[in-house]
């Protein structure tokens, strides 16, 4: 079994960390040639204002987060980020010191999807669990401004740092979704780690393994202070709702969030009155399918002149994946889209300010809110936040009222 924790990130990246020879990607329009898949490092900003530039920035970030941390080489970088459970501990308590995160990621308190407050159930009948974490830049900003104090939060004009070439990458927030397995049973096709169930409603050992279903990466940059938004998910999460795209129901996968009704099924209907239906809200194993599908054809999309956003994503996914070691679990993850506002625009939930993947939604985190337009994308939800587009403060709102903010005179 390939795990991140316990066995080190080399188990996930394999020869990627050992300098394996790389195959030459096909010449194309959005191939990510500048991404160093051997030694990826977080970038401060996007290279240009194109959709392809945003997607390449996103893939580079994902690989860097999955690579080893310089401070803790036995951990992936994402594992060193501070979980919200250690940031907002209640009763005006100071957050845990940086570097003192729990040995095991603690999951279990977040099991309802944001926006709909519904549980997502995998094909084994278990809840999908969620986590949120902040990098050190965001952590320091929260600490320095006492934003773990409810009154400081309410009295502060929150603006997370966006970084610079001198100081390095700015604030990064992650949201992840996980499928729970018995300890040691997470399949090698997934990024795996050992976890501790904080509020287990099952009998037995709370120590489990978990496989990564999806990851939102949200990063502040100098040119995008409204954040750069990107989302990745496991290729076996859910099939496309209709045939003719890159991940058909007929593809023969063992899906995490979808059960076929019969061997000949080729599509799934969003209207609950039609059968078979998907993306409903009934209890039990929930059938999820992808509404905004990535085009089929892989590298063939690289030969399209002036590709659209989705074709650029398909080209980039195939280009990056062919450069990864065949046995790497990262082969099974793909960018489903990135979203941002036009340069200089930092307001407006919908409309012409947005650019990129306007219908961006992750099948493991926005399963029930997938739509054909931007009404249900990142900004459609996060523009309502009073915390600089971030919902990281959701936990502070659940705490008892805290003492007066020491920063308010």
C-alpha positions in Angstrom: 0.0 0.0 0.0 1.2 3.5 -0.9 0.7 5.9 1.9 1.8 9.5 2.6 2.0 9.3 6.4 3.9 6.4 7.9 5.7 5.5 4.7 6.7 8.9 3.4 5.7 10.8 0.4 8.0 8.7 -1.8 5.4 6.0 -1.7 3.0 8.4 -3.5 5.4 10.1 -5.9 7.6 7.0 -6.4 10.5 7.6 -8.8 9.3 11.2 -9.1 11.4 12.0 -6.0 14.3 9.9 -7.2 15.0 11.7 -10.5 13.2 9.2 -12.8 13.7 9.8 -16.5 10.8 11.7 -18.0 9.1 11.1 -21.3 8.8 14.0 -23.7 5.3 15.5 -23.8 3.7 16.2 -27.1 4.0 19.7 -28.4 0.8 21.4 -27.8 -1.0 24.5 -26.6 -1.3 23.8 -22.8 1.2 21.1 -21.9 2.7 22.5 -18.7 6.2 22.2 -20.0 7.5 24.6 -17.4 6.2 22.5 -14.5 9.0 20.7 -12.7 7.4 17.4 -11.9 10.6 16.1 -10.3 11.0 19.0 -7.8 7.8 21.0 -7.8 7.7 24.2 -5.7 4.9 26.6 -5.0 4.8 29.7 -7.3 4.1 33.2 -6.1 1.9 34.1 -9.0 0.5 33.0 -12.3 2.8 33.4 -15.3 0.2 35.1 -17.5 -3.5 36.0 -17.6 -4.6 33.1 -19.8 -6.7 30.1 -18.8 -3.8 27.8 -19.5 -1.6 29.9 -17.2 -4.1 29.5 -14.4 -4.4 25.7 -15.0 -0.6 25.3 -15.1 -0.3 27.3 -11.9 -2.9 25.0 -10.3 -1.2 21.7 -11.4 2.1 23.0 -10.1 0.6 23.8 -6.7 -1.0 20.4 -6.5 2.3 18.6 -7.2 4.1 20.8 -4.7 1.6 20.1 -2.0 2.0 16.4 -2.6 5.8 16.6 -2.6 7.9 16.5 0.6 8.0 19.4 3.0 11.4 20.9 3.5 10.8 21.2 7.2 9.5 17.6 7.6 10.7 15.5 4.6 8.8 12.5 5.9 5.5 14.4 5.3 3.9 15.8 2.2 3.7 19.6 2.3 -0.1 19.6 2.6 0.2 17.5 5.8 2.1 20.2 7.5 -0.6 22.8 7.1 -2.6 23.7 10.3 -6.1 22.2 10.5 -9.0 24.5 11.5 -9.6 22.3 14.5 -6.2 23.4 15.9 -6.7 27.1 14.8 -10.1 27.7 16.4 -10.0 25.7 19.6 -12.7 27.7 21.5 -13.1 30.0 24.5 -10.5 32.5 23.2 -7.7 29.9 23.5 -4.6 30.5 21.5 -4.2 28.1 18.5 -1.6 25.4 18.5 1.9 26.4 17.8 3.0 26.0 14.2 4.6 22.6 13.8 2.6 21.1 16.6 -0.2 19.7 14.5 -1.6 16.3 15.6 0.4 13.3 14.5 -2.7 12.0 12.7 -5.1 14.1 10.8 -8.2 14.4 12.8 -11.4 14.0 10.8 -15.0 13.4 11.7 -16.5 16.7 12.8 -17.0 17.9 9.2 -19.3 15.5 7.4 -21.9 17.7 5.7 -21.3 19.5 2.4 -21.1 23.2 2.5 -24.1 25.1 1.1 -26.6 22.3 1.4 -25.7 20.7 4.8 -26.2 17.2 3.4 -24.1 14.1 4.0 -22.3 12.5 1.1 -22.4 8.8 1.3 -19.8 6.6 -0.5 -20.6 3.3 -2.2 -19.8 1.4 1.0 -22.4 3.3 2.9 -20.0 5.5 4.8 -19.9 9.2 5.2 -17.3 11.2 3.2 -15.3 13.4 5.6 -13.9 16.9 5.1 -10.9 18.8 6.3 -9.8 22.5 6.1 -6.2 23.6 6.7 -4.1 26.8 6.3 -0.4 27.3 5.4 2.0 29.1 7.6 1.5 32.5 6.0 -2.3 32.4 6.6 -1.7 30.9 10.1 0.7 33.8 11.1 -1.8 36.4 9.8 -4.6 34.8 11.9 -2.3 34.7 15.0 -0.9 38.2 14.7 -4.4 39.7 14.4 -5.9 37.5 17.1 -8.5 36.3 14.6 -9.2 33.2 16.7 -11.0 35.6 19.0 -14.6 36.0 17.9 -14.7 39.7 18.7 -11.4 40.4 16.8 -12.9 38.6 13.8 -16.0 40.7 13.9 -14.0 44.0 14.2 -11.3 43.3 11.7 -11.1 44.1 8.0 -9.7 40.7 6.9 -7.2 40.7 4.1 -5.0 37.7 4.0 -1.4 38.3 2.7 -0.8 37.7 -0.9 3.0 37.2 -1.0 5.7 38.6 -3.2 8.8 37.4 -5.0 10.8 38.5 -2.0 8.7 36.9 0.8 7.5 33.9 -1.2 4.0 32.5 -1.8 1.1 34.1 0.0 -1.8 32.6 1.9 -3.0 29.2 1.0 -6.1 27.4 2.2 -7.0 23.8 1.5 -10.3 21.9 1.7 -10.1 18.2 1.3 -12.5 15.3 1.1 -11.7 11.7 2.3 -13.1 8.2 2.0 -12.5 6.2 5.2 -11.1 2.7 5.2 -10.1 0.3 7.9 -6.5 0.9 9.0 -4.1 -0.2 6.2 -6.8 -0.9 3.7 -6.6 2.4 1.6 -5.9 1.3 -2.0 -2.6 2.2 -3.6 -4.5 4.0 -6.4 -5.2 6.8 -3.9 -3.2 9.3 -1.9 -3.6 7.7 1.6 -2.9 8.7 5.1 -3.7 7.5 8.6 -6.4 9.5 10.5 -8.0 9.7 13.8 -11.8 9.9 13.9 -12.6 12.8 16.3 -16.3 12.0 16.8 -16.7 8.4 15.8 -20.2 7.0 15.7 -18.9 3.6 15.1 -17.7 0.9 17.5 -14.0 0.1 17.4 -10.6 1.7 16.9 -10.9 5.3 15.9 -7.6 5.0 14.0 -8.4 4.6 10.4 -6.9 5.1 6.9 -8.3 7.6 4.5 -8.1 8.0 0.7 -8.1 11.5 -0.8 -11.2 12.1 -3.0 -10.7 15.7 -3.7 -8.8 18.9 -2.9 -9.6 22.6 -3.3 -6.5 24.8 -3.5 -7.1 28.5 -2.8 -4.1 30.8 -3.0 -3.6 34.5 -2.7 -1.3 36.0 -5.3 -0.2 39.6 -6.1 -2.3 39.7 -9.3 -5.3 37.8 -7.8 -6.0 39.0 -4.4 -9.5 37.6 -4.7 -7.5 34.2 -4.6 -6.8 31.7 -7.3 -9.2 28.8 -7.0 -8.5 25.3 -8.2 -10.0 21.9 -7.7 -8.6 18.3 -8.1 -10.4 15.0 -7.7 -9.8 11.3 -8.0 -10.7 10.0 -11.4 -12.8 7.2 -9.9 -15.0 9.5 -7.8 -17.9 9.6 -10.2 -18.5 9.2 -14.0 -19.8 11.8 -16.4 -23.6 12.1 -16.4 -23.8 11.6 -20.1 -21.6 9.6 -22.6 -19.1 11.0 -25.0 -16.7 12.6 -22.5 -13.5 11.6 -20.7 -15.0 9.5 -17.9 -18.0 7.5 -19.1 -20.1 5.3 -16.9 -19.2 2.5 -19.3 -15.5 3.0 -18.4 -15.5 0.0 -16.0 -14.2 1.7 -12.9 -15.0 0.9 -9.4 -16.5 4.2 -8.5 -16.3 5.8 -5.0 -19.6 7.7 -5.3 -21.6 5.9 -8.0 -23.3 2.5 -8.4 -24.3 1.3 -11.9 -27.9 0.1 -12.1 -27.0 -2.5 -14.7 -24.1 -3.4 -17.0 -25.5 -1.5 -20.0 -26.1 1.8 -18.3 -24.5 4.7 -20.2 -26.1 7.9 -18.6 -27.6 9.2 -15.4 -30.4 11.8 -15.2 -30.4 14.8 -13.0 -34.2 14.9 -12.9 -35.3 12.6 -10.1 -38.4 11.6 -12.0 -36.3 10.0 -14.6 -34.4 6.7 -14.1 -31.7 6.1 -13.4 -31.2 9.3 -11.5 -28.1 10.9 -10.0 -27.1 13.8 -7.7 -30.2 13.5 -5.6 -30.4 13.9 -1.8 -31.8 10.6 -0.7 -30.2 8.7 2.2 -28.0 5.6 1.7 -25.4 5.2 -1.0 -25.7 8.3 -3.2 -25.2 8.2 -7.0 -23.1 11.1 -8.1 -22.2 12.0 -11.7 -20.2 14.9 -13.1 -22.3 17.5 -14.8 -19.5 19.6 -16.4 -17.4 16.9 -18.0 -13.9 17.1 -19.3 -13.6 16.3 -23.0 -12.5 12.9 -24.1 -9.3 12.5 -26.2 -6.6 13.3 -23.7 -3.5 14.5 -25.7 -5.6 14.9 -28.9 -7.0 18.1 -27.3 -3.4 19.5 -27.5 -3.7 19.6 -31.3 -6.7 21.8 -31.3 -6.1 25.3 -32.5 -7.4 27.9 -30.0 -8.8 25.4 -27.5 -11.5 26.3 -25.2 -11.1 26.2 -21.4 -12.2 22.5 -21.0 -10.0 21.3 -23.9 -7.0 23.1 -22.4 -7.7 21.3 -19.1 -7.9 17.9 -20.9 -4.7 18.6 -22.7 -2.8 19.7 -19.6 -4.1 16.7 -17.5 -2.9 14.2 -20.1 0.4 16.0 -20.6 1.3 16.1 -16.9 0.1 12.6 -16.2 2.4 11.1 -18.9 5.3 12.7 -17.2 4.5 11.1 -13.8 5.7 7.7 -12.8 3.3 5.0 -13.9 3.0 3.6 -10.4 2.4 7.0 -8.8 -1.1 7.5 -7.2 -1.1 11.0 -8.6 -1.8 9.4 -12.0 -5.3 9.0 -10.8 -6.0 12.7 -9.9 -6.9 15.3 -12.4 -7.5 19.0 -12.4 -11.2 19.7 -13.0 -10.9 23.4 -13.3 -9.6 26.7 -12.0 -11.4 30.0 -11.4 -10.4 33.6 -10.9 -11.5 37.1 -11.6 -10.2 39.3 -14.4 -7.0 41.1 -13.3 -7.9 44.2 -11.3 -11.4 42.9 -10.4 -11.9 41.8 -6.8 -15.6 42.1 -6.3 -18.8 40.6 -7.8 -20.0 37.1 -7.2 -21.3 36.5 -10.7 -21.0 38.0 -14.1 -18.3 39.2 -16.4 -15.6 39.6 -13.8 -15.1 35.8 -13.5 -13.0 33.8 -15.9 -11.9 30.2 -16.2 -14.0 27.3 -15.2 -17.3 29.1 -14.5 -19.2 25.9 -13.5 -16.4 24.7 -11.2 -17.6 22.1 -8.7 -16.0 19.0 -7.2 -18.1 15.8 -7.2 -16.9 15.0 -3.7 -17.5 18.5 -2.1 -20.2 20.2 -4.2 -21.9 17.0 -5.2 -25.5 18.4 -5.0 -24.7 21.9 -6.3 -23.2 21.1 -9.7 -24.7 23.3 -12.3 -24.2 24.5 -15.8 -23.3 28.1 -14.9 -21.4 30.2 -12.4 -24.3 30.4 -9.9 -22.9 27.4 -8.1 -19.1 27.9 -8.5 -16.6 29.0 -5.9 -17.6 32.7 -6.0 -21.3 31.9 -5.9 -20.7 30.6 -2.4 -17.6 32.4 -1.1 -18.6 35.9 -2.2 -21.1 35.8 0.8 -18.2 35.4 3.2 -17.2 38.2 5.6 -13.7 36.7 5.9 -12.0 37.8 2.6 -13.9 35.2 0.5 -12.9 32.5 3.0 -15.1 30.1 5.0 -12.2 29.1 7.2 -13.9 31.2 10.0 -17.0 29.0 10.0 -15.8 27.3 13.2 -15.4 30.6 15.1 -19.0 31.3 14.6 -19.9 28.0 16.3 -18.0 28.9 19.5 -19.4 30.6 22.6 -19.0 34.4 22.7 -15.4 35.3 23.5 -14.0 38.2 25.6 -13.5 41.6 24.0 -10.8 41.8 21.4 -7.5 43.0 22.9 -6.7 44.8 19.7 -9.8 47.1 19.9 -9.2 50.1 22.1 
